[in-house]
Amino acid sequence: MPEEHATTKDRSAVRTLLRLWPYVRPVRTRLFSAALVAVVASCLGLVIPLVLKWIVDGPVADRDPSGVWLGALVLLGLGVLEALLFGLRRWLVGRPLAGVEAAMRADLYRHLQRLPVSFHDRWASGQLLSRGTTDLMLLRLFLAFPLTFLLVNGVTILAGFVILLVQEWTLGLVLLIPVVPLVIVCSLFESRYALVARRAQDQVGDLTTVVEESVLGIRIVKGFGRHRSQAEAFRELARRLRATELGKARLLAGIWAVITLVPEVAIGAALVLGTVQVADGDLSAGTLVAFLSTALALRWPVESIGFLLAMSQEAATATERYFEVLDEPEEESPAAAPEDFGVPHVRAVVPGPRAADGGLRFEGVSFGYPDAPAGSAPVLDLIDLHIRSGETMALVGATGSGKTTLTALVPRLHEATGGRILLDGEDTAAMDRGRLRALVAVAFEEPTLFSATVGENVLMGAERAGEPELRRALAVAQADFVDRLPQGSRTQVGEQGLSLSGGQRQRLALARAVVGRPRFLVLDDPLSALDVHTEALVEAALREVLRGTTALVVAHRPSTVLLADRVALLSGGRIAAVGTHHELLRDNAEYAWLMSGAGAEGSAR
């Protein structure tokens, strides 16, 4: 999780919230109309004290029952009209704000799809989930209620004080005295609440991460009996969040007490002074009733300032967290791909220029992770390797030698920090990412499946492919188990494909890589989860596929190495030797040691 920004306490809530304007602009007419309706409805409440003054000084003083009834009907009409106007305001804002929230959520998801892998390596998924759910909910609530009522209550308070000063300026000044201390208290509250609100929303993200990891890793938790330690980790984070929320509650309680107490004292003082004036004959009873009714009508707008400021600060924090993600630079891409919008997408192979010296070539390629300690050695250092067009190259090395990192550089999941990678003579750094990833198909050792059908998962690897291509890819991967599933290739595999075994998931990932007959194929130990007999069948079918493509295959077993025309030995971040399997067995002691079974298994990072 990224660290809490130290600038949170210095940022302007108004400036932060103004970043929402591009989303609000399309519905501004309805929002402004709703605000106007709310202002009119609120100001109608200030007319009621004036009607009361007329009733007291007129019909009541003159003992005129018909006048009293007329006044009562006017008051009833004002109340009904006020209620109808507030109902209209709610109707005006409901639908457009749901659209604003949906648009923001869609932009967040689209942007997440375009961010580089290095971003997702740094950020916890729970932090991203909380931004797409809790934070956006807070923003919708802010736009629906606090934003409008900060304006409405401000106008109401201003209009109310004008009425008070016109009715009796001496009593109005008594009620104006608390303004200065209230402004000071609200300013202090706002700065403190901003920090606590940020801490609470970050802690919600941490808690979401723990819950997500516990659910996805439930087999490990149960298998190792670690439910108590996981529960303890959850309780600790929940305890911290509870403490932070209690801190928020204390701040709210304090501001609420001050904002409630100070105006009440002022109203009490005005009541005493007004009563004395009425007794002396300097003020009519109707005027005092109207004055006090107006002052009491202003209680809610004044007292609401505390929680409206609190909700505004939470919305500002949510906006800040939302744009922290949107401000992250994307991978360069000229146009949005369909998968950016949550649509299962399959890529077309876009032909690119072919060079006479084709194939896949690494020229002086180096790579080091951006967050590596200063001065640390790069993971890959001056890699020079040429895989000729139509050739299959096996990549062999000990754990930690950088095999997986090297394969990830080909489709630019990570960017090389030095040198260049050529596909048929074309520098991948100058290629459009969409075309690059259409030319290169990948299958990783840890297969990832989506909550979709078997067929949809496989066909993510080829555009416009149909049932024949699907059946061929499943046959290559020896995934005949698909036919035994309840609905065949239309069976939903569930979240991350956990309803399938590791070997089944790996075969589907391999089928996805070969379904589009890619020009370049990168396989990261694609057969590690298969039993010996299934592995032999897959290798036999895979040989036919490899004849028509240029392939780089990370291998740990001699049987996988034998699929390749040549073998490259990666050692210490460099290519130590290149040759056939038999040549390296004879001439290279490290390679012979790795192939003997003494070398560590597993993919290197």
C-alpha positions in Angstrom: 0.0 0.0 0.0 1.4 3.5 -0.8 2.3 5.5 2.2 -0.1 8.2 3.5 0.6 11.4 1.7 2.3 13.9 4.0 0.7 16.7 2.0 -2.8 15.7 3.1 -2.8 18.3 5.8 -1.7 21.0 3.4 -4.1 20.3 0.5 -7.1 22.5 -0.1 -10.4 20.6 0.1 -12.0 23.0 -2.4 -9.2 22.6 -4.9 -9.3 18.9 -4.6 -13.1 18.7 -5.0 -12.9 20.9 -8.1 -11.2 18.0 -9.9 -14.7 16.3 -9.9 -16.0 19.1 -12.3 -15.3 17.1 -15.6 -17.7 14.4 -14.3 -20.2 16.8 -12.9 -20.3 19.1 -15.9 -22.6 16.9 -18.1 -25.3 16.9 -15.3 -24.7 20.5 -14.1 -28.1 21.7 -15.3 -30.0 19.3 -13.1 -27.6 19.8 -10.2 -27.9 23.6 -10.4 -31.7 23.3 -10.7 -31.8 21.0 -7.7 -29.7 23.5 -5.7 -32.0 26.4 -6.7 -35.1 24.4 -5.8 -33.5 23.6 -2.4 -32.6 27.3 -1.8 -36.2 28.3 -2.5 -37.6 25.5 -0.3 -35.3 26.5 2.6 -36.1 30.2 2.3 -39.8 29.4 2.4 -39.1 28.2 6.0 -38.0 31.8 6.7 -41.4 33.1 5.6 -43.2 31.2 8.3 -41.9 33.5 11.2 -43.2 36.5 9.2 -46.6 34.9 9.0 -46.5 34.2 12.7 -45.7 37.9 13.4 -48.8 38.9 11.3 -51.0 36.4 13.2 -49.8 37.5 16.6 -49.9 41.2 16.0 -53.0 41.1 13.8 -55.8 38.4 14.3 -54.6 37.3 17.8 -54.3 40.9 19.1 -57.7 41.8 17.4 -59.3 38.5 18.6 -60.2 37.7 14.9 -60.7 33.9 14.6 -61.2 34.0 10.8 -57.8 35.7 10.5 -56.2 33.0 12.7 -57.6 30.3 10.4 -56.4 32.1 7.4 -52.9 32.3 8.8 -53.0 28.6 9.7 -54.0 27.8 6.1 -51.1 29.9 4.9 -48.7 28.1 7.2 -50.0 24.7 6.1 -49.6 25.7 2.4 -46.0 26.9 3.0 -45.2 23.6 4.8 -46.6 21.4 2.0 -44.9 23.5 -0.7 -41.5 23.2 1.1 -41.9 19.4 1.4 -42.8 19.1 -2.3 -39.8 21.2 -3.3 -37.4 19.1 -1.3 -38.9 16.0 -2.9 -38.3 17.5 -6.3 -34.7 18.2 -5.4 -34.1 14.6 -4.5 -35.6 13.5 -7.8 -33.5 15.9 -9.8 -30.2 14.7 -8.3 -30.9 10.9 -7.9 -30.4 9.6 -11.5 -27.6 11.9 -12.7 -25.4 11.3 -9.7 -25.7 7.5 -10.2 -24.4 8.2 -13.7 -21.5 10.3 -12.4 -20.5 7.4 -10.0 -20.8 4.9 -12.9 -18.6 7.1 -15.2 -16.0 7.5 -12.5 -15.9 3.8 -11.8 -15.6 3.0 -15.5 -12.7 5.4 -15.9 -11.0 3.9 -12.9 -11.3 0.4 -14.2 -10.2 1.4 -17.7 -7.2 3.2 -16.3 -6.3 0.2 -14.1 -6.2 -2.0 -17.2 -3.8 0.5 -18.9 -1.4 0.9 -16.0 2.0 -1.0 -16.2 2.6 -4.2 -14.3 5.0 -2.3 -12.1 2.1 -0.3 -10.7 0.2 -3.4 -9.8 3.3 -4.8 -8.2 3.4 -1.9 -5.8 -0.3 -1.4 -5.0 -2.4 -3.8 -2.8 -5.6 -4.9 -4.5 -7.6 -4.0 -1.5 -6.5 -0.4 -1.7 -7.7 -0.3 -5.4 -11.0 -2.0 -4.5 -11.7 0.5 -1.7 -11.1 3.3 -4.2 -13.6 1.8 -6.6 -16.3 1.1 -4.0 -16.2 3.0 -0.7 -14.5 6.2 -2.0 -16.9 6.5 -5.0 -19.9 5.9 -2.7 -18.7 8.8 -0.5 -18.3 11.0 -3.5 -21.9 10.2 -4.7 -23.2 11.0 -1.2 -21.3 14.3 -1.1 -22.6 15.4 -4.5 -26.2 14.5 -3.5 -26.3 16.1 -0.1 -23.4 18.1 1.5 -22.4 19.9 -1.7 -26.0 21.2 -2.2 -26.7 22.0 1.4 -23.4 23.8 2.0 -24.8 26.3 -0.5 -28.4 26.1 0.6 -27.6 26.5 4.3 -25.1 29.3 3.5 -27.8 31.2 1.6 -30.4 30.4 4.3 -28.1 31.7 7.1 -27.3 34.9 5.2 -31.0 35.5 4.3 -32.1 34.7 7.9 -29.6 37.2 9.5 -30.8 39.9 7.1 -34.4 39.2 8.3 -33.2 39.2 11.9 -31.4 42.5 11.6 -34.4 44.1 9.8 -36.8 42.9 12.5 -34.7 44.1 15.4 -31.0 45.0 14.8 -30.0 44.9 18.5 -31.1 41.4 18.9 -29.6 40.4 15.6 -26.2 41.7 16.7 -26.5 39.4 19.8 -26.8 36.4 17.5 -23.9 37.6 15.3 -21.4 37.6 18.2 -20.8 33.7 18.0 -19.8 33.9 14.3 -16.1 34.6 15.0 -15.5 31.8 17.5 -17.5 29.4 15.3 -15.3 30.2 12.2 -12.1 29.6 14.3 -13.4 26.3 15.7 -14.5 25.1 12.2 -11.1 25.9 10.7 -9.3 23.9 13.4 -11.8 21.0 13.0 -11.4 20.9 9.2 -7.6 20.5 9.3 -7.6 17.8 12.0 -10.5 15.9 10.5 -8.8 15.8 7.1 -5.9 13.8 8.5 -8.1 11.4 10.5 -10.4 10.8 7.5 -7.4 10.0 5.2 -6.1 7.5 7.8 -9.4 5.8 8.1 -9.9 5.4 4.4 -6.4 4.0 3.9 -7.1 1.6 6.8 -10.3 0.4 5.1 -8.1 -0.4 2.1 -5.7 -2.4 4.2 -8.6 -4.3 5.8 -10.1 -5.1 2.4 -6.7 -6.5 1.3 -6.6 -8.9 4.2 -10.1 -10.1 3.6 -9.5 -10.6 -0.1 -6.2 -12.5 0.5 -7.8 -14.7 3.2 -10.7 -15.6 0.8 -8.5 -16.3 -2.2 -6.0 -18.1 -0.1 -8.5 -20.1 1.9 -7.0 -23.4 0.9 -3.6 -22.4 2.3 -5.2 -20.9 5.5 -7.1 -24.1 6.1 -4.3 -26.5 4.9 -1.8 -25.1 7.4 -4.3 -24.3 10.1 -3.5 -20.6 10.1 -7.0 -19.4 10.6 -6.1 -18.1 14.1 -3.2 -16.0 12.8 -5.3 -14.6 9.9 -8.1 -13.8 12.4 -5.5 -12.1 14.6 -4.2 -10.0 11.7 -7.8 -9.1 10.8 -8.6 -8.1 14.4 -5.5 -5.9 14.6 -6.4 -4.0 11.5 -10.0 -3.8 12.6 -8.8 -2.5 16.0 -6.8 0.2 14.4 -9.7 1.2 12.1 -12.0 1.3 15.1 -9.6 3.5 17.0 -9.4 5.9 14.0 -13.2 5.9 13.7 -13.5 6.7 17.4 -11.1 9.6 16.9 -13.4 10.8 14.1 -16.4 10.5 16.4 -14.7 12.5 19.1 -13.9 15.3 16.7 -17.4 15.3 15.4 -18.8 15.2 18.9 -16.6 18.2 19.9 -17.6 20.3 16.9 -21.2 19.4 17.2 -21.2 20.4 20.9 -19.6 23.8 20.2 -21.8 24.5 17.2 -24.9 23.6 19.2 -24.0 25.3 22.5 -22.8 28.7 21.3 -25.8 29.5 19.2 -28.2 28.2 21.9 -26.5 30.6 24.4 -26.9 33.5 22.0 -30.6 32.7 21.4 -31.1 32.5 25.1 -29.5 35.9 25.5 -31.6 37.3 22.7 -34.8 35.9 24.3 -34.0 37.6 27.7 -33.2 40.9 26.0 -36.2 40.7 23.7 -38.6 39.9 26.6 -37.3 43.0 28.5 -37.9 45.1 25.4 -41.5 43.7 25.0 -42.1 44.5 28.7 -40.8 48.0 28.2 -43.0 48.5 25.2 -40.0 48.9 22.8 -40.9 45.7 20.9 -44.1 44.1 19.8 -44.9 40.5 20.9 -45.4 39.5 17.3 -41.9 40.8 16.4 -40.3 38.9 19.3 -42.2 35.7 18.2 -41.1 36.2 14.6 -37.5 36.9 15.7 -37.2 33.8 17.9 -38.9 31.7 15.2 -36.4 32.9 12.6 -33.5 32.2 15.0 -34.8 28.7 15.7 -35.3 28.1 12.0 -31.6 28.9 11.6 -30.5 26.3 14.2 -30.5 23.4 11.7 -28.5 25.3 9.0 -25.9 26.3 11.7 -25.7 23.0 13.5 -25.4 21.1 10.3 -22.1 22.9 9.5 -20.1 20.4 11.5 -21.2 17.2 9.8 -21.4 18.9 6.4 -17.7 19.9 6.8 -16.9 16.4 7.9 -18.6 14.8 4.9 -16.8 17.4 2.7 -13.4 16.4 4.1 -14.2 12.7 3.6 -15.2 13.5 0.0 -12.0 15.5 -0.5 -10.0 12.6 0.8 -11.9 10.2 -1.4 -11.3 12.4 -4.4 -7.6 12.6 -3.5 -7.3 8.8 -3.3 -9.3 8.3 -6.5 -7.0 10.7 -8.5 -3.9 9.2 -7.0 -4.6 6.2 -9.2 -5.8 8.2 -12.2 -2.7 10.4 -12.1 -0.4 7.4 -12.5 1.0 7.4 -16.1 -0.4 4.8 -18.4 1.3 2.5 -20.8 1.5 4.3 -24.1 -1.5 3.2 -26.2 -3.2 5.2 -29.0 -6.7 3.7 -28.4 -8.6 1.9 -25.8 -8.9 -1.9 -26.2 -12.2 -3.7 -25.6 -10.8 -5.4 -22.5 -10.4 -2.0 -20.9 -14.2 -1.9 -20.6 -14.5 -5.3 -18.9 -15.4 -7.1 -22.2 -13.6 -10.4 -22.7 -11.2 -9.6 -25.6 -9.2 -11.6 -28.0 -6.4 -10.1 -30.0 -5.9 -10.1 -33.7 -2.4 -10.7 -35.1 -1.4 -7.5 -36.9 1.3 -8.1 -39.5 4.4 -6.1 -39.0 7.5 -5.5 -41.1 9.8 -8.5 -41.5 13.5 -8.1 -41.6 15.8 -10.5 -43.5 17.4 -11.2 -40.1 14.2 -12.1 -38.5 13.2 -13.9 -35.3 13.6 -12.6 -31.7 16.8 -10.8 -30.8 18.0 -9.4 -27.5 20.8 -6.9 -27.9 22.6 -5.7 -24.8 19.4 -6.0 -22.7 19.6 -5.0 -19.1 16.9 -4.7 -16.4 16.6 -3.7 -12.8 13.5 -3.2 -10.8 12.7 0.5 -10.1 12.2 -0.2 -6.3 15.5 -2.1 -6.0 18.0 -0.6 -3.4 20.4 1.9 -4.9 23.6 0.4 -6.1 22.2 -3.2 -6.3 23.1 -5.3 -9.3 20.6 -5.5 -12.1 18.5 -8.6 -12.5 19.6 -8.9 -16.2 22.9 -7.5 -17.5 23.8 -7.2 -21.1 21.8 -10.0 -22.5 22.7 -10.9 -26.1 20.6 -13.7 -27.6 19.2 -14.4 -31.0 16.3 -16.9 -31.6 16.1 -17.4 -35.4 12.8 -17.2 -37.2 10.9 -20.5 -36.7 13.3 -21.6 -34.0 12.5 -22.8 -30.5 14.9 -21.7 -27.8 14.8 -23.2 -24.3 15.8 -20.9 -21.5 17.4 -22.7 -18.6 18.9 -21.4 -15.3 18.9 -21.8 -11.6 16.2 -20.2 -9.4 16.8 -16.5 -9.2 18.7 -16.3 -12.5 16.1 -14.0 -14.1 14.3 -16.3 -16.6 10.8 -15.1 -15.9 11.9 -11.5 -15.9 13.5 -12.0 -19.3 10.4 -13.5 -20.8 8.3 -10.6 -19.3 10.4 -8.1 -21.3 9.3 -9.5 -24.6 5.6 -8.3 -24.5 6.8 -5.3 -22.4 5.2 -6.3 -19.2 8.3 -4.7 -17.8 10.4 -2.2 -19.7 14.1 -3.0 -20.4 16.3 -0.4 -18.7 19.0 -0.9 -21.3 19.6 -2.4 -24.7 16.8 -3.4 -27.1 14.6 -6.3 -28.1 13.8 -6.9 -31.8 11.0 -8.8 -33.4 11.8 -9.6 -37.0 14.2 -6.6 -36.9 11.7 -4.2 -35.4 12.5 -2.6 -32.0 9.7 -3.5 -29.6 10.2 -0.2 -27.7 9.0 1.6 -30.8 6.0 -0.7 -31.5 2.5 0.1 -30.5 1.7 -2.1 -27.5 -1.4 -3.4 -29.0 0.4 -4.7 -32.1 3.3 -6.0 -30.0 1.0 -8.1 -27.8 -0.9 -9.3 -30.8 2.3 -10.7 -32.2 3.5 -12.3 -28.9 1.4 -14.9 -27.1 2.4 -15.8 -23.5 1.7 -18.6 -21.0 3.0 -18.2 -17.5 3.9 -20.9 -15.0 1.2 -19.6 -12.6 -1.9 -19.7 -14.9 -4.6 -17.0 -14.4 -8.2 -17.7 -15.3 -11.1 -15.4 -15.1 -14.7 -15.8 -13.8 -16.0 -16.9 -17.2 -16.5 -20.0 -19.2 -13.7 -22.4 -20.3 -14.2 -21.3 -23.9 -14.1 -17.6 -23.1 -10.9 -18.0 -21.1 -9.2 -19.9 -24.0 -10.5 -17.6 -26.7 -9.0 -14.5 -25.0 -5.9 -15.5 -27.0 -7.3 -15.0 -30.5 -9.8 -12.6 -32.2 -12.7 -14.0 -34.2 -11.6 -17.5 -33.4 -14.5 -20.0 -33.3 -15.2 -23.5 -32.2 -12.7 -25.2 -34.6 -9.8 -23.1 -33.2 -11.0 -23.7 -29.7 -11.1 -27.5 -30.2 -7.6 -27.4 -31.8 -6.1 -25.4 -28.9 -7.7 -27.8 -26.3 -6.3 -30.7 -28.2 -2.8 -29.3 -28.3 -3.0 -28.7 -24.5 -4.5 -32.2 -24.0 -7.4 -30.5 -22.2 -9.9 -33.3 -23.0 -11.1 -33.0 -19.4 -13.2 -30.1 -20.7 -15.6 -32.5 -22.3 -16.3 -34.1 -18.9 -17.3 -30.8 -17.3 -21.0 -30.3 -16.6 -21.5 -27.9 -19.6 -18.3 -28.6 -21.6 -16.5 -25.5 -22.8 -19.5 -23.4 -21.6 -18.8 -24.4 -17.9 -18.0 -21.4 -15.6 -14.6 -22.0 -14.0 -15.2 -19.7 -11.1 -13.0 -17.1 -9.5 -9.3 -17.6 -10.6 -10.4 -21.1 -11.9 -10.0 -22.5 -8.4 -12.6 -25.1 -9.2 -10.0 -26.8 -11.5 -6.8 -28.5 -10.5 -3.4 -26.8 -11.1 -2.7 -29.0 -14.1 -6.1 -28.3 -15.6 -5.6 -24.5 -15.2 -2.1 -24.7 -16.7 -3.4 -26.6 -19.8 -6.1 -24.0 -20.4 -3.5 -21.3 -20.1 -1.4 -23.1 -22.7 -4.4 -23.5 -25.0 -5.1 -19.8 -24.7 -1.5 -19.1 -25.8 -1.6 -21.3 -28.9 -5.2 -20.7 -30.0 -4.3 -17.8 -32.3 -1.3 -19.4 -34.0 1.0 -16.6 -32.8 4.1 -15.5 -34.7 6.0 -15.4 -31.4 5.4 -17.6 -28.4 6.7 -17.2 -24.9 6.1 -20.0 -22.5 7.3 -19.8 -18.9 7.6 -23.5 -17.8 4.1 -24.3 -19.1 4.1 -27.9 -18.2 5.4 -27.8 -14.5 2.0 -28.9 -13.0 1.4 -31.9 -15.4 2.0 -35.5 -14.6 4.6 -37.4 -16.7 2.1 -39.1 -19.0 0.1 -35.9 -19.7 3.3 -34.0 -20.2 4.4 -36.4 -22.9 1.1 -36.1 -24.8 1.2 -32.3 -24.6 4.9 -32.2 -25.7 4.0 -34.3 -28.7 1.2 -32.0 -29.8 3.2 -28.9 -28.9 6.0 -29.9 -31.3 3.6 -29.3 -34.2 2.7 -25.9 -32.9 6.3 -24.9 -32.4 7.2 -25.7 -36.0 5.1 -22.7 -37.1 6.3 -20.1 -34.7 9.4 -18.5 -33.1 9.4 -19.6 -29.4 11.2 -18.9 -26.2 10.4 -21.6 -23.6 11.6 -21.5 -20.0 12.4 -25.1 -19.0 13.4 -27.0 -16.0 13.0 -30.6 -17.1 15.1 -32.4 -19.8 11.8 -33.4 -21.5 10.8 -29.8 -22.0 14.3 -28.8 -23.1 14.1 -31.5 -25.9 11.2 -29.5 -27.5 13.8 -26.8 -28.4 16.2 -26.6 -31.2 18.8 -24.8 -29.0 19.2 -24.0 -25.3 20.4 -20.8 -23.6 21.8 -21.0 -20.1 21.1 -17.9 -18.0 23.4 -17.5 -15.0 23.9 -14.5 -12.8 21.7 -12.3 -15.0 23.8 -13.1 -18.2 23.7 -15.6 -21.0 26.5 -18.0 -20.0 26.2 -20.5 -22.9 24.1 -21.3 -26.0 24.0 -24.6 -27.8 22.0 -27.8 -28.3 21.0 -29.8 -25.3 23.6 -32.5 -25.9 26.4 -29.9 -26.5 25.7 -28.2 -23.2 25.5 -31.4 -21.3 28.9 -32.3 -22.6 30.6 -28.9 -22.3 28.9 -27.0 -19.5 29.1 -28.3 -15.9 26.4 -25.9 -14.6 24.0 -27.0 -17.3 24.7 -30.6 -16.6 24.2 -30.0 -12.9 20.8 -28.3 -13.5 19.6 -31.1 -15.9 20.7 -33.8 -13.4 17.9 -32.8 -11.1 20.1 -31.3 -8.4 19.2 -27.8 -9.5 16.3 -26.0 -7.9 13.0 -26.2 -9.6 10.6 -23.3 -10.0 10.6 -20.2 -12.0 12.9 -17.3 -11.3 11.9 -13.9 -10.7 
